[in-house]
């Protein structure tokens, strides 16, 4: 045949199928249930957004990796590279005047032109939780607690790396840096380009301030009390940095009260994130055996303001595709037991459909042979698919008002009267 198209997905994009999709969907559904437990409302935002929406506050790192283009109307647009800016816009447009706090949940595909590698794709899925309207630390803790609960639900061993954007921002402002330079320095620190960060600081701030910043970069570990006490001695000349440390102390104390186990929070005062809109507590989550963050977020009190609605906010985004790297290893998904109903002879198809209804009405995954195969071929298909029970409906069965059912695992076969089928379903592990 001439002109066949042989195309694979573009680099960094994937087709998803089979058991992977089942496990992935189970994780997303659990995240959705948790959002409901905490009183969140699910929202959906556009995949294509105005360029300015993300250029304003997402930061250099994101802006340089956006899929941007002119649409047919000549507008400068992007495929969303993340979702928080869209949420801030949505809140300003549709939730203004609502009682605070506003708690929103989303599941969304996002797009970045990154170099593909393990756990990093150009299209990936984020689950997000956002709390808008509260500036108090208990809102930060609720975001942390939701993430903790989600990972514990799947028995995943986690570590929360936590810092506070206000510490470094406060010190750099005190040293005379403008916001643009501060964002560049924090971007370098986020990418671990310490040489570039040092050179930029040497050009823009006093040496004594630069010295304190470099000392803070080494204040990290699990003994959060000692780390915070040591930091207080260094930053006493900056009121903003002092307030940030006190805020971080409250958050960590509350987090441990909410259910975090000792040793699961790793404090890092030199920690920075690549998005420019963060103003307070920031965090990332790492799972045992993975050296990439699977979840991250923080406080962004000034983002909604650029849309004309001055309210504080805090949130996070979970990288579903990265979590899947661990779930595929750790989660043994129990396949639901499937039934396949085979009509023995074309004239018995109608009765086979009636029988399948009994199983489906009880929520049991039930197939009918849609190919009208011969009995042996139908059985071969069922075995290849992994069907647990094969139900035969033929002349004898219809005459005797029963079904023949074969357990492919035990290889046992038996007859069940139609009027006793409901009772049998209740008594077996299928129900």
LINVENUR-V124008 format. One record per helix or strand of 3 or more residues. SS is the DSSP state (helix for helix, strand for strand). FROM is the first residue (numbers start at 1). TO is the last residue. If there is no record, write none. Layout:
# LINVENUR-V124008
ss->(SS;SS)
from->(FROM;FROM)
to->(TO;TO)
This chain:
# LINVENUR-V124008
ss->(helix;strand;helix;helix;strand;strand;helix;strand;strand;helix;strand;helix;helix;helix;helix;helix;helix;strand;strand;strand;helix;strand;helix;strand;helix;strand;helix;strand;helix;strand;strand;helix)
from->(18;48;51;60;67;76;84;102;123;137;158;165;179;194;207;224;239;265;281;295;304;313;320;339;346;366;375;389;395;402;412;418)
to->(37;50;55;63;70;79;95;111;132;153;164;174;190;204;216;234;258;268;287;299;307;319;330;343;361;368;385;393;400;407;417;427)
